Amino acid sequence: MFIFVPANPGEHRFRDLRPRQRPFVYWESAVTVAVVLLATALVIVVALLAAAGAGKLARMDGATYPTALTRAAVAFAAVITLAATAASVFATLLT
């Protein structure tokens, strides 16, 4: 039995794919959006963990609930502010 191989075996497959290919710009935009969303989610989780730790330490120190909540809010705001400052510095340096 003979197997006949075309002269250019991969040519017809790649020709069919050409009209269906998307520009690379959309891929870069999607990756950028995904990275920004994941980084934002990570910063929020870290800020919440810091706030919970600060609130728990305040309660263990004998603070009342309003005082512990205030300390937790200050810790949360400090982490968010630090992350925003670091992001603006990196944005300035990388552009």
DAZI-V612499 format. One record per residue. RES is the residue in three letters. BURIAL is # if it has 24 or more other ideal C-beta (glycine too) atoms within 12 Angstrom, else .. D_CENTER is the distance of its C-alpha to the mean C-alpha in whole Angstrom. Layout:
RES & BURIAL & D_CENTER
RES & BURIAL & D_CENTER
This chain:
MET & . & 57
PHE & . & 55
ILE & . & 51
PHE & . & 51
VAL & . & 48
PRO & . & 47
ALA & . & 47
ASN & . & 44
PRO & . & 42
GLY & . & 39
GLU & . & 39
HIS & . & 40
ARG & . & 36
PHE & . & 34
ARG & . & 36
ASP & . & 35
LEU & . & 32
ARG & . & 32
PRO & . & 32
ARG & . & 29
GLN & . & 27
ARG & . & 24
PRO & . & 23
PHE & . & 20
VAL & . & 19
TYR & . & 18
TRP & . & 16
GLU & . & 14
SER & . & 13
ALA & . & 12
VAL & . & 10
THR & . & 9
VAL & . & 8
ALA & . & 6
VAL & . & 4
VAL & . & 4
LEU & . & 4
LEU & . & 2
ALA & . & 3
THR & . & 6
ALA & . & 6
LEU & . & 7
VAL & # & 9
ILE & . & 11
VAL & . & 12
VAL & . & 13
ALA & # & 15
LEU & . & 16
LEU & . & 17
ALA & # & 19
ALA & # & 21
ALA & . & 22
GLY & . & 23
ALA & # & 25
GLY & # & 26
LYS & . & 28
LEU & . & 29
ALA & # & 31
ARG & . & 32
MET & . & 34
ASP & . & 35
GLY & . & 37
ALA & . & 35
THR & . & 36
TYR & . & 33
PRO & . & 33
THR & . & 33
ALA & # & 30
LEU & . & 28
THR & . & 28
ARG & # & 27
ALA & # & 24
ALA & . & 23
VAL & . & 24
ALA & # & 22
PHE & # & 19
ALA & . & 20
ALA & . & 20
VAL & # & 16
ILE & . & 15
THR & . & 17
LEU & . & 17
ALA & # & 13
ALA & . & 14
THR & . & 17
ALA & . & 15
ALA & . & 12
SER & . & 16
VAL & . & 17
PHE & . & 15
ALA & . & 15
THR & . & 19
LEU & . & 19
LEU & . & 18
THR & . & 19
